[in-house]
Amino acid sequence: MPPLNQPLSGNAMPRFGGIATMMRLPLATSPEGLNAGFIGVPLDIGTSHRPGARFGPRQIRAESALLRPYNMATGAAPFDALQVADLGDVPINTYSLDKSLAIITGFY
């Protein structure tokens, strides 16, 4: 079994630097071999008067850089038991909600 993915340490790269992935995990191109994966769906074409949800995946990834690989209070260390990676964003159709839903459904 290959070693489990671990978040990039703040000692190896400052938390404000590097590629913005969920929880500073490796970026994967396929869900094969993963127990869990993070997928972004930057979609807000179904809203009216409140656009901006399309920026959600990017902002959640940015904020997740502050998370640590284990919980000091509970001792939970999910990255010691699961193979996890960021699978990137689904390339939605920015002009058609119906086509976007089909893309999202079939992407992974």
JOFENMO-V367547 format. One record per backbone hydrogen bond with DSSP energy under -1.0 kcal/mol. NH is the residue of the N-H (numbers start at 1). CO is the residue of the C=O. Records with the same first field share a line. If there is no record, write none. Layout:
NH: CO + CO
//
This chain:
8: 24
13: 9
17: 14
21: 19
24: 21
25: 22
28: 86
34: 31
35: 83
36: 83
38: 85
40: 88
43: 41
47: 44
55: 52
56: 53
59: 55
60: 56
61: 57
62: 58
63: 59
64: 60
65: 62
66: 63
67: 64
71: 76
75: 71
80: 77
81: 78
82: 78
86: 26
87: 38
90: 40
92: 90
100: 96
101: 97
102: 98
103: 99
104: 100
105: 101
106: 102
107: 103
//
